[in-house]
């Protein structure tokens, strides 16, 4: 199978970080292509960033269809352009945020999302509500780090994750921890070992779910919500 993973920002460093993690966990028969979105902002940290990135990202989604990939994964924990991507795609399109929220609700009674910036807390709460998972949300807590900082300094980021996650466990009753940024790809295993609870790396989770869905031939329905847009 062939899966294109699109980093909606333009950071080659973060794209390489994602690529290394997915190459480590992929099946032997899975071909992985991880690409940055040239011309997009270097990080997705606002609605304005999303607005700039999505048109460029959608070109890559169409390219994946034309090149006969089996699926596309949007590797950003905001799922930018997810509905539009599904409208324009005949192949499976996965968003790492939506996928991981549902998996987290399966794996424990309450989950906490760790997000880099405090200003993004409302968007995470709104996404949980849109997914119908409010009763499973323990909290959204901030690391007070930029997206770029989470990717650039793994040791400092892991230390901050552990500090904030301990607070979520003790004060919020969290049983599952979501590392709510693609820049945290590859941190989950070490953090889980330290915390002793389930820790989810959204990029890895979405990728393995995607492999399984391809195996059984599933993709998003084109009946209504994700139906093709009318031709102009």
C-alpha positions in Angstrom: 0.0 0.0 0.0 1.0 3.6 -0.6 0.3 6.4 1.9 1.0 10.1 1.4 1.5 12.0 4.7 1.1 15.7 4.3 2.6 18.1 6.8 0.5 21.2 6.2 3.3 23.5 7.3 6.5 24.2 5.4 9.0 23.0 8.1 11.4 20.5 6.5 12.8 19.8 10.0 9.4 18.8 11.4 8.6 16.8 8.2 11.8 14.9 8.6 10.9 14.2 12.3 7.5 12.8 11.2 9.1 10.8 8.4 11.6 9.1 10.8 8.9 8.1 13.2 6.6 6.6 10.5 9.5 4.8 8.8 10.2 3.2 12.2 6.6 1.9 12.7 5.3 1.2 9.2 4.7 -2.3 7.8 7.3 -3.7 5.4 4.8 -3.6 2.5 3.8 0.1 3.2 5.3 2.8 1.0 5.4 6.1 2.9 5.9 9.5 1.4 6.0 12.4 3.9 6.0 15.9 2.4 5.9 19.5 3.6 3.6 22.0 2.1 5.8 24.4 0.2 4.7 28.1 0.6 2.7 27.4 3.8 3.5 29.0 7.1 6.4 27.3 9.0 3.9 26.3 11.8 0.1 26.0 12.1 -0.7 28.1 15.1 -3.8 30.1 14.1 -6.9 30.2 11.9 -4.9 32.6 9.7 -2.1 30.0 9.3 -4.7 27.4 8.3 -6.3 29.7 5.7 -2.9 30.1 4.1 -1.9 26.5 4.2 -5.1 24.7 3.1 -5.2 25.7 -0.7 -1.6 24.6 -1.1 -2.2 21.4 0.9 -5.3 20.5 -1.2 -3.1 20.5 -4.3 -1.1 17.7 -2.7 -4.3 15.8 -1.9 -5.3 16.0 -5.6 -1.7 14.9 -6.5 -2.0 11.8 -4.3 -5.2 10.9 -6.1 -3.7 11.4 -9.5 -0.7 9.3 -8.5 -2.9 6.4 -7.2 -2.0 6.5 -3.6 -4.2 4.4 -1.3 -4.7 7.2 1.3 -3.6 10.6 2.5 -3.0 11.6 6.1 -3.0 15.3 7.2 -0.3 15.4 9.8 -1.4 18.4 11.9 -3.4 18.3 15.1 -5.9 20.9 13.8 -7.1 18.8 10.8 -6.8 21.8 8.5 -8.9 21.4 5.4 -10.1 17.9 6.3 -13.6 18.2 5.0 -12.5 19.9 1.8 -9.8 17.3 1.3 -12.4 14.5 1.6 -14.7 16.3 -0.9 -11.9 16.5 -3.4 -10.5 12.9 -2.9 -11.6 9.5 -4.1 -9.1 7.9 -1.7 -9.1 7.7 2.0 -8.2 11.0 3.8 -7.4 10.8 7.6 -7.0 13.7 10.0 -4.7 13.0 13.0 -6.8 15.0 15.4 -10.2 13.5 14.6 -8.8 9.9 14.5 -6.9 10.2 17.8 -9.8 11.8 19.7 -12.0 8.8 18.9 -9.3 6.3 19.7 -8.5 8.0 23.0 -12.2 7.7 24.1 -12.0 3.9 23.4 -8.8 3.4 25.5 -9.8 5.1 28.8 -12.6 6.9 30.7 -11.1 10.4 30.3 -8.4 11.9 28.1 -6.3 15.0 28.3 -5.0 16.9 25.2 -1.6 18.6 25.6 -1.4 21.5 23.2 1.6 23.7 22.6 0.0 27.1 23.1 -2.7 28.3 25.5 -4.5 30.3 22.8 -5.3 27.0 21.0 -7.2 25.5 24.0 -10.6 26.7 22.7 -10.1 25.1 19.3 -9.3 21.7 20.9 -12.4 22.0 23.1 -14.6 22.9 20.1 -13.2 19.9 18.1 -13.9 17.5 21.0 -17.5 18.9 21.1 -17.9 18.5 17.3 -16.8 14.9 17.6 -19.4 14.3 20.4 -16.8 13.3 22.9 -17.2 16.0 25.6 -18.0 13.4 28.3 -14.6 11.8 27.7 -12.6 15.0 28.0 -10.7 15.4 31.2 -8.9 18.6 30.2 -6.9 20.5 27.6 -3.6 21.7 29.1 -0.9 23.8 27.5 2.8 23.3 27.4 3.4 27.0 26.8 5.8 26.1 23.9 5.5 27.1 20.2 5.0 24.3 17.7 8.6 24.9 16.5 9.9 24.6 20.0 8.2 21.2 20.6 10.0 19.8 17.5 13.4 21.5 18.0 14.3 20.5 21.6 13.1 16.9 22.4 14.6 16.8 25.9 13.0 20.1 27.0 9.7 19.2 25.4 9.6 15.7 27.1 10.3 17.3 30.4 7.5 19.8 30.0 5.1 17.1 28.8 5.8 15.0 31.9 5.3 18.0 34.2 2.0 19.0 32.6 0.8 15.4 32.2 1.3 14.6 35.9 -0.9 17.6 36.7 -3.6 16.3 34.3 -3.5 12.8 35.9 -3.6 14.1 39.5 -5.9 17.0 39.1 -8.1 16.1 36.2 -8.4 12.4 36.4 -6.9 11.8 33.0 -6.3 8.1 32.0 -5.1 8.7 28.4 -2.8 11.5 27.3 -2.8 12.9 23.8 0.3 14.7 22.5 -1.7 17.3 20.6 0.9 18.4 18.0 2.6 16.6 15.1 5.8 18.3 16.4 5.6 15.8 19.3 5.9 12.8 17.0 8.1 10.1 18.5 7.8 11.2 22.1 4.9 8.9 23.2 6.9 5.8 24.1 9.3 7.5 26.5 6.5 9.6 28.1 4.2 6.5 28.5 7.1 4.6 30.2 7.5 7.5 32.7 3.8 8.1 33.3 2.5 4.6 33.4 -0.7 5.5 31.5 -1.6 5.4 27.8 0.0 8.1 25.7 -1.0 8.7 22.1 1.1 10.1 19.4 -1.6 11.3 16.9 0.5 10.9 13.8 1.4 7.3 14.7 -2.1 6.5 15.7 -3.7 7.8 12.6 -1.1 6.1 10.4 -1.7 2.6 11.9 -5.5 3.1 11.8 -5.0 4.1 8.1 -3.1 0.9 7.3 -5.9 -1.1 8.8 -8.7 0.7 6.9 -6.8 0.3 3.7 -6.5 -3.5 4.4 -10.3 -3.9 4.7 -11.0 -1.5 1.8 -12.7 1.3 3.7 -12.8 5.0 2.9 -15.0 8.0 3.6 -18.6 8.0 2.2 -19.2 10.2 -0.8 -23.0 10.2 -0.2 -23.5 13.6 1.4 -21.0 15.3 3.8 -18.0 14.4 1.7 -19.7 14.4 -1.7 -17.7 15.9 -4.6 -18.1 19.7 -5.0 -20.1 20.8 -8.1 -18.1 21.4 -11.2 -17.6 25.1 -11.9 
